[in-house]
């Protein structure tokens, strides 16, 4: 780590010295890394640093190495830094505190609270209903907090699979009917009366759990932006359940999300209208992500009968409306 970055971490944390610890992960497509730094002489034993370094040549796991893809990733890190500098949440939707977020040429540095130290030290690759409900509660509090808040400095439309930012994947699709309907599905979602700020990448891997599994915090805000809260909900549910589980558990989990949302929104919100609209948007949001997967990685495990059934329902509704 460059001396100027070490100095920056010492300055913003108030530490007298630091030691570079373990690399937590490498960023997608080789765009840098996340490391833990151990501190001395301050009230924080450690911080987590997200160190972004834009590569001369990206290595995308799926082979999607394009100038458009690079520009999207660069913008995503700019959005994330803006998010940490300018937005804050509440205990019901815990995120790491940001000590510093800055750019130096083709590098960026975000110095964040170490959530492990704060008690969110468990990562899960599979979850039971309690953990799923903890994440859905987080999303409900997050969506309620930012309901009606304009996404200034963020993505105008959040989520990493947003149609406008994914023309290459749309072009690669074989499903002609869904391909033709993609713009209409996007329009329906964008014309929602009730908009919030969505996390944009609310998969299971981006939640940090307490030991009990009852409390969570979320990380990775590269694709945070405006939109319908159902986008986060469908992406989360699809990240931790296969098709048979979806058929069985989604209705109850969706009810739980809306119960949490009702308790979290301000009293002047017409909640009945909000719930009616967002329940209608559930299948549209699921189909929107299904559309992305078909173009991006047509062999993906999330392309299943549950997704295809919802897509069929949405396409039928669009035909009736036209």
BELTAMO-V212257 format. One record per residue. OMEGA is omega in radians with two decimals (999 if undefined). Layout:
BEGIN
OMEGA
OMEGA
END
This chain:
BEGIN
-3.12
-3.13
-3.12
3.10
3.06
3.14
3.14
3.13
3.12
-3.10
-3.04
-3.14
-3.08
-3.12
3.11
3.11
3.13
3.07
-3.14
-3.13
-3.05
2.99
-3.11
3.07
2.99
-3.13
-3.09
3.07
3.08
-3.09
3.11
-3.09
3.04
-3.09
3.06
3.08
3.11
-3.02
3.03
3.02
3.09
-3.07
3.10
3.10
-3.12
2.98
3.05
-3.11
3.02
-3.06
-3.09
3.07
-3.10
-3.05
3.05
3.12
-3.10
3.10
-3.11
-3.12
-3.12
3.12
-3.11
-3.14
-3.13
3.06
3.12
3.12
3.12
-3.13
3.13
3.14
3.11
3.12
-3.10
3.14
3.05
3.10
-3.12
3.11
3.11
3.12
-3.09
-3.14
-2.91
-3.12
3.06
-3.12
-3.13
-3.07
-3.12
3.09
-3.02
3.02
3.09
3.03
3.14
3.11
-3.13
3.03
-3.05
3.14
3.05
-3.13
3.14
3.08
3.06
-3.12
3.03
-3.14
-2.98
3.01
3.08
-3.09
3.07
3.14
-3.11
3.08
3.10
-2.95
-3.13
3.04
-3.08
3.05
3.01
-3.04
3.00
-3.03
-3.13
-3.13
3.10
3.13
3.09
3.13
3.12
3.06
3.08
-3.12
3.14
3.11
-3.14
-3.11
3.11
-3.11
-3.05
3.12
-3.14
-3.14
3.13
-3.08
-3.07
3.13
3.13
3.02
3.09
3.02
-3.09
-3.10
-3.08
-3.11
-3.08
-3.00
-3.06
-3.12
-3.06
-3.14
-3.14
3.14
3.09
-3.14
-3.08
-3.08
3.05
-3.10
-3.02
-3.09
3.12
3.10
-3.13
-3.09
-3.02
-3.11
3.12
3.09
3.11
-3.14
3.14
3.13
-3.09
-3.11
3.08
3.04
-3.09
3.12
3.10
2.94
3.13
3.08
3.03
3.10
-2.96
3.09
-3.11
-3.08
-3.12
3.04
3.11
-3.00
2.93
-3.13
-3.12
-3.08
-3.08
-3.12
3.14
2.95
-3.10
3.11
3.03
-3.10
-3.13
-3.06
3.09
-3.12
-3.06
3.04
3.12
-3.09
3.14
3.13
3.10
-3.07
-3.11
-3.13
3.09
-3.10
3.13
-3.12
-3.05
3.10
3.03
-2.91
-3.11
3.09
3.13
-3.14
-3.05
-2.92
-3.05
-3.11
-3.13
3.13
3.09
3.06
3.14
3.12
-3.09
3.03
3.09
3.13
3.13
-3.13
-3.00
-3.08
3.10
-3.03
-3.08
3.12
3.05
-2.97
3.14
3.13
3.11
-3.11
3.14
-3.13
-3.06
3.04
3.08
-3.09
-3.09
-3.11
3.11
3.14
3.12
-3.13
3.12
3.11
3.07
3.09
3.13
-3.10
-3.12
3.11
-3.04
-3.10
-3.02
3.09
-3.05
-3.09
-3.13
3.08
-3.01
-3.07
3.11
3.12
-3.13
3.11
3.12
3.12
3.12
3.11
-3.12
3.14
3.09
3.11
-3.13
3.10
-3.14
-3.11
-3.06
999
END
